[in-house]
């Protein structure tokens, strides 16, 4: 809580270099977890996204919706099933996934952003062949796909004209078959295709932890090689592996920084992007370049830290 006018001035002064640095830059945000289920947190995420757009940043939002999919499957008498962390998606389940993600969640988010003063457009991977998919590989999980290509021009056209794209991760293959794709993966591939400044994953953990039982072991900054080693050594495990892997993949394709942050923290997006301390884990390429100082270094003073 801000106790004085000086506190308010300090907050604004700290944010100014980041606002200046990121104006005109594209940030891809994967929105899911508790920040999507809790109405109070959802309102703060929406306001953060609108704030970014208002100060000249170009946010692109990719969303999940697993809990709502489960709820609707249950209502329709279909038992949700998972194998190795992936939703088993037969034809009937795929219909529900598409209905919920494209027809409900996507349009609700676009509407909320528009009501908050932004200008959002809800789209999915089917629109203008935004995302082309292929089967994940295992026949026992049904219509679960992976990304084969991204049509970045559609999103670029929207952001260049002042719109905030809200992307649902339903896509089709070349024959028109619909596939359900992991939203983290889609966010990473879109960030790479756009050459985004940042990829930000909102999660239900503090970030990358040395001990996943202990939030105080948060690793605030690491480079791409350290991230790979943490996966290889088993420090990063379970559901965090695909998140770190998609960050690493996006960085290898030119995204400047990737962030895994705690969506349970109110205004986590603003805290990560516009403050020196941040609230999660930031992964960088092995060597960053400081355009402000004119020399290479590890770390980025204008990266949201």
N, C-alpha and C positions, 0 to 999 in steps of 0.2 A: 504494500500500500504506500502511496506517495504521501509524505508528511509535510512537504513544503513546496513552495514555488521552485526552489532550487532543485529539488528532486525531479520535478517535471522538466525543467530545463536540461538537466543531466541526461534524462531518458531521450529527449529529442536530439540532443547533441551527439549522443552515442549512436543513434540510428542514422543520422545524416550521411556519414561516409558510405554506409551500406546502401542507402537509397540512391545516392549518386552513382555508386559503382554498378548497381544492378538495373538501373533504368534502361529500358529497351531490351533487357535480356529475358530469355525464356526459362522458366522454372517448371519442371514437371513434378506434380504432386500426386502420389498414390494415397488415396483416402479410403480408410477402412478401420476395422477394429472398434474399440470402445468409443472413439471420437465420432463414429457413425451411428452407434446405438443410443448414446446418451444425448438427449435433446439439448441440454445446456452446453455440452462440449460441441455438438454440431453447430449451434448458433455461433460459437466463437471461431470455429474453423471457417464458416461461411464469411464472417466479418473479416477474418485475416486475409482470405482470398480476395475479397473486394478491396481491402486496404492496399494489397500489393498492386492490383490493377490501377488503383487511383494514383499511386506514386510512380507509375510508368513501367512497372514490371509486367511481364507477359506470362501469367500463370496458365498452365494446362493441367486439368484434373483428370486422373484415371481412377475409377472407383471399383470397389468390390461390393459385396452385399450378401455374404454367406449366411448370416443369421436369418435374414428375411427370406432367403431361398428355402432354408430349412423349415421356417414357419409355414410357408405356403405348401411345401411338399407334404408336411404333416396334415395340413388342412385338407389336402386332396387325397389323403390315405396312402401316400408314398413314403416309405421309410428312407431317410437320407443315409447313404452309405459312402464310406471313404476307404481307400486303399493307399497306403504309403503317403498319406497327407493329401491325396487328390480325390476329388468328388467323383464317384462312379456316376457317369452321365449317360444313361440309356436314352432312347428317343423321347420317352415320356418325360424324363427328368430334364432333358434339354429344352423341351417346350416350356417348362416351368422356369428354368434358369433365364431363358430369353424374355419371358413375360415379366419376371421380377426385375432383372437388371436393366433391360431396355425400356420396358413400359412403365415401371414404377419408380425405381431408385434413381435412374438417370434423369427422368423428367422432374422428380421432386427436387433434386439438387439444383438443376437449372432454374427452377422456379424460385427456390430459396435465395439463390444468388441474385436473380433479377429483382426480387422484392427488397433485397438489402442494398440495392443501388448499383449492382454490377450489370453486365450484359452477357449472359451465358447462352450457349447453344449446346443442347444435348445431342450427342451422336453415338453410334456404335461402330464396331469394326466392319459391319456390312455396308455402311454409307460410303459411296464413291470408292469402294474397295479399299477403305482405309487400312484394314488389316487382312492379310491373306494368311490362312492357317493350313496346317496339316496335322494328321493324328499324332498324339504324343508318342505313340510307339507300342504301348501295351493294349492289346485288344480287350482285356477284361475290365477296362475303365470306361469304355464307350467313347462318346464324342468329347473327349478332352483333347485340346489341341495345343500346338506350339506355333509361334510366329514364324512365317517364312518371309514376309515382306511388309513394309509400312509405306503407305502413300502419304508422305509428309506434306505434300502440297496442299492437301485439304486443310490440315491444321494450320499450316503457315498462312494460308489465305484468311482464315478466321482471326488469328492473333494479329496479323498485320492490319486488320480492319477494326481492331479494338474489342473483339469478342473473346470470351473465356470459354474454350472448348471443354465440355464435360464428356468424357469418353467411357463407354461401357465396353468391357472386354469380351463381347460376343463377336465372333468373326466367322467367315466361311472359307471353304477351300475353293479350288477353281471350278468345281462342279456345283457349287452353291450349297453344300452341306454345312449346316451351322455347327460351330464348335465353342465350347466353354474354355477360356484360356485364363490362366492365373493372372490376376490384375497386377501383381508386382512385376511379372515378366513383361506384360504389355507396357507398363510405365517405363521400364528400363529401355525397351526397344524404341518406344516413341521418343524418349529423351535422346537416345543415340541418333535416331533419324533426323531430329531437329537440330542437333548440335547444341543441346541445351546447356545453360550455365550450371544448373543443378538438377539432380534427381533427389526427391525427398520422399521417404517412405514413412507414413504415420503408422505406428505399431502399438502394441499393448505391453511393451517393455521399455526400459529406460534407454536402451540402445544395445551396443555390443558390450557384453560383460565378460570379464575374466572368469568370474564365478556366477553362473546364471541364477544362483540362489541369493546373491548379494548385490543389490543395486549400487552399493558404494564402490564396486569394482568396475564402474563404467569406464570404457576406453573412449576418451573424448576425441582424439585425433589419431589417425593411422593412415599409412599409404597403401596402395593397391597390393604391394608385395606382402606387407604385414597382414592384410586381410586374407590373402590366399593362404598364408601360413597358419593363421588361426583356424581356418576350415580344415586344412590338412592335419593339424595337430589334435583336432577334436574340441578345442576351446569353443569354437562356434559349432553348434550341433542342432539337431532337430529342425524345427520350423524356421530357425534363423539362417540355416544354410542357403535355402533358395533366395532369401532376401539379400544376404551378403553377395551371393553369386551374381544376382542380377545387377547389383551395384558395381561389382568388379567388371562385368561384361560391358556395362554402359561407359565406365571410365576408360576401358580399353578401346572403345569406339569414339572417344573424344569428348565425352561429358566432363566438365571441369571438376566438379565435386559431387559426391553422393552422400546423403544424410539418412541415418536411421534414427528416428526420434519418437518420443513417448507421446502418443496422441491423447493420453489421459491427462496430460498437463494442460490447463487452460491457456489458450493462445500460444501453443507450442511452436507453431509456424513462425510467428513474429519473433519469439524469443530466440529461435535458432538462426533466423536470417538476419535480424537487425540488432543483435547484441553481441558483445565481445565474448561472453561466457558460453552462449548456446545452451541447449538442453539435451543433446543426444550425442551420437557418434558421427563424426565426419570422416569420410574416406576420400583421399586425394590420389592423384597420379603420383608416381615415384618422385617427380621433381616438378614443383609448381613454379610459375614465373610471376614475380611481383611487378606489375606494370606501374604501380605507384612509385616503387623504389628503383626500378630499372635494373634489377638483378634477380637471378634465380635463388630460390630458397625452399626449404621444406616448410610447408604451412602457408596460409593465405590470410593476411590481416583483414582483407575485405571479402571473406568467404562466409560471413555470418558467424564469426567467432570473436 
